[in-house]
């Protein structure tokens, strides 16, 4: 059986004993039904992995002893910041999960004119927490040891106005440029993905004013969740670590 990978939100070091957080303890103790003497692998977001052995496990808590640590970076040389206009239901969760697997470093949920998601502050805060948990689970599954951040949601214009030294890209079905025509090298990309109904003409004009380049993925109109993952994959193939 593959050794389970568990995220620990606090710094770790070899030789120490730690109690797993509630969600991790529930997964190890209740779901996987693991017990003392069995091995797990921990990571704390520092690009290190830690081998550990369970020394105590019951229905409410799990404690482990860390036996060693090693550097293990799985990060792409391309830094990707995804600005994703929020989509309904499970589409947003799917986009976040797969974007993490493909190497995105930061995700900012966005509101736009045609955004179909309407949430009050309390429900939005809960969504952000839920999406961050999806990020952690995706890292545990795909082997990443650095945990991307889901930032607080913001308006499209506020996000576009932020200072960023990277290449700013906006997907547009009538753009003249493609990812393959972008000049090399590129180390940082700020990628904007619009809502299911697309950005309005005023919003597209606004992104141009903030230095975004319109790019085209191909002749077919893709759904928002397909667009994000296709664009991320194409960028990683050209500038990152997919080949």
C-alpha positions in Angstrom: 0.0 0.0 0.0 1.2 3.5 -0.8 2.4 5.4 2.2 -0.3 8.1 3.0 0.9 11.7 2.6 -0.4 14.1 5.2 -0.1 17.9 5.4 0.9 19.4 8.8 0.2 23.1 9.1 3.1 23.8 11.5 6.9 23.4 11.0 8.3 19.9 11.4 11.7 18.5 12.3 13.2 15.1 12.5 13.2 13.4 15.9 10.1 15.2 17.1 6.6 13.9 18.0 3.5 15.6 16.7 -0.2 15.2 16.9 -2.0 15.3 13.6 -4.6 17.9 13.1 -8.3 16.9 13.4 -8.9 16.3 9.7 -5.7 14.4 9.2 -6.3 12.3 12.3 -9.8 11.4 11.2 -8.5 10.3 7.8 -5.6 8.2 9.2 -7.4 6.8 12.2 -11.0 6.4 11.0 -10.9 6.2 7.2 -7.6 4.3 6.7 -7.8 2.6 10.0 -4.1 2.8 10.5 -2.4 2.0 13.9 0.9 2.1 15.8 3.9 1.0 13.9 2.6 2.0 10.5 4.3 4.6 8.3 3.1 7.9 7.0 4.8 10.8 5.2 4.3 14.4 6.3 5.0 17.7 4.6 4.6 21.2 6.1 4.8 23.4 3.0 8.6 24.0 3.0 9.4 21.6 0.1 10.6 19.0 2.6 9.1 15.6 3.2 9.2 13.8 6.6 9.1 10.1 7.2 7.1 9.3 10.3 5.7 6.3 12.3 2.4 6.2 14.1 3.0 5.8 17.8 -0.6 6.3 19.0 -4.0 6.2 17.2 -7.6 6.1 18.4 -10.9 7.5 17.1 -10.1 11.1 18.1 -6.3 11.5 17.8 -3.2 10.3 16.1 0.4 11.0 17.2 3.4 10.2 15.1 7.2 10.3 15.5 9.2 11.8 12.7 12.2 9.7 11.8 13.9 11.7 9.0 13.5 14.5 6.5 14.7 15.2 3.0 14.4 18.0 0.4 11.9 17.1 -2.3 10.8 20.0 -4.5 8.1 19.2 -7.1 7.6 22.8 -8.1 7.7 24.1 -11.7 10.1 26.8 -12.7 7.1 28.7 -14.0 5.2 30.7 -11.3 1.5 30.8 -12.1 -1.1 33.0 -10.4 -4.6 32.0 -11.5 -7.4 34.6 -11.4 -10.5 32.6 -11.8 -14.0 34.2 -12.0 -16.1 32.0 -9.7 -18.2 29.2 -11.3 -21.1 27.4 -9.9 -21.2 24.2 -7.8 -18.5 21.6 -8.3 -17.0 23.3 -11.3 -14.9 25.7 -9.1 -13.8 22.8 -6.9 -12.7 20.8 -10.0 -10.8 23.8 -11.4 -8.9 24.4 -8.2 -8.1 20.7 -7.7 -6.7 20.2 -11.2 -4.9 23.6 -11.3 -3.0 22.5 -8.2 -2.0 19.2 -9.8 -0.8 21.1 -12.8 1.4 23.4 -10.7 -0.5 26.6 -10.1 1.1 28.6 -7.2 -1.7 31.0 -6.2 -5.4 31.1 -6.9 -7.6 34.2 -6.5 -11.4 33.8 -6.9 -12.9 36.7 -8.7 -16.2 38.5 -9.1 -17.1 39.9 -12.6 -20.2 41.3 -14.3 -21.4 37.9 -15.5 -20.3 35.9 -12.5 -23.1 33.5 -11.6 -22.1 33.0 -8.0 -23.8 35.2 -5.3 -22.5 34.6 -1.7 -22.7 36.7 1.4 -19.5 37.3 3.4 -20.1 34.4 5.8 -20.7 31.9 3.1 -17.9 33.2 1.0 -15.4 32.8 3.9 -16.6 29.2 4.3 -16.1 28.6 0.6 -12.5 29.9 0.8 -11.8 27.5 3.7 -13.3 24.7 1.7 -11.3 25.5 -1.4 -8.1 25.7 0.7 -8.8 22.1 2.0 -9.2 21.0 -1.6 -5.8 22.5 -2.4 -4.2 20.6 0.5 -5.9 17.3 -0.5 -4.6 17.8 -4.1 -1.1 18.3 -2.8 -1.3 15.2 -0.7 -2.4 13.2 -3.8 -0.1 14.6 -6.4 3.1 14.8 -4.4 3.6 18.6 -4.1 5.2 19.7 -0.9 4.6 23.4 -1.3 0.9 24.3 -0.7 -0.7 26.9 -3.0 -2.7 29.7 -1.4 -6.4 30.4 -2.2 -6.6 34.1 -1.6 -9.7 36.1 -0.5 -12.1 36.7 -3.3 -12.0 40.2 -5.0 -13.4 42.1 -7.9 -11.9 41.5 -11.3 -10.7 45.1 -11.6 -9.0 45.1 -8.2 -7.1 41.9 -9.2 -6.1 43.3 -12.6 -4.8 46.5 -10.9 -2.4 44.6 -8.6 1.2 45.1 -9.3 2.9 42.1 -10.8 6.1 41.7 -12.7 4.9 38.7 -14.6 3.3 38.3 -18.0 -0.4 39.0 -17.8 -2.7 36.9 -20.0 -6.4 36.9 -20.7 -8.1 34.1 -22.7 -10.2 35.5 -25.5 -11.8 33.6 -28.4 -10.9 36.3 -31.0 -7.4 37.0 -29.9 -4.5 37.3 -32.4 -1.8 35.6 -30.2 -1.5 32.0 -29.0 0.6 30.7 -26.1 3.0 29.2 -28.7 3.7 32.7 -30.1 4.6 34.2 -26.7 8.3 35.2 -26.5 10.7 33.1 -24.4 11.7 33.1 -21.6 8.7 33.5 -19.1 9.1 32.9 -15.4 5.9 34.4 -14.0 2.4 34.4 -15.4 -0.8 36.1 -14.2 -3.6 34.1 -15.9 -7.1 35.5 -16.0 -10.0 33.0 -16.7 -13.4 34.6 -17.2 -16.9 33.3 -16.2 -19.1 30.9 -18.1 -20.7 33.8 -20.1 -17.3 35.4 -20.8 -16.1 38.8 -19.9 -18.0 41.9 -21.0 -16.6 44.2 -23.7 -15.9 46.8 -21.0 -14.1 44.3 -18.9 -11.9 43.1 -21.8 -11.1 46.8 -22.5 -10.2 47.2 -18.8 -7.8 44.3 -18.8 -6.0 45.7 -21.8 -5.6 49.0 -19.9 -3.9 47.1 -17.1 -1.4 45.5 -19.4 -3.1 42.1 -20.1 -2.4 40.3 -23.4 -5.3 38.5 -25.1 -4.4 35.0 -26.1 -6.3 32.3 -28.1 -6.3 28.6 -27.2 -7.8 27.3 -30.4 -10.8 27.4 -32.7 -13.3 25.9 -30.3 -15.1 27.7 -27.4 -14.3 25.9 -24.2 -16.1 25.9 -20.9 -14.6 27.9 -18.1 -13.2 24.9 -16.3 -11.8 23.4 -19.5 -10.3 26.8 -20.5 -8.3 27.1 -17.2 -6.8 23.7 -17.3 -6.0 23.8 -21.0 -4.3 27.1 -20.6 -2.3 26.0 -17.5 -1.2 22.9 -19.3 -0.1 24.8 -22.4 1.8 27.3 -20.3 3.6 24.5 -18.4 4.5 22.7 -21.6 6.0 25.9 -23.1 7.5 27.6 -20.0 7.4 25.1 -17.2 8.0 21.4 -16.5 5.5 19.5 -18.6 6.8 17.9 -21.7 
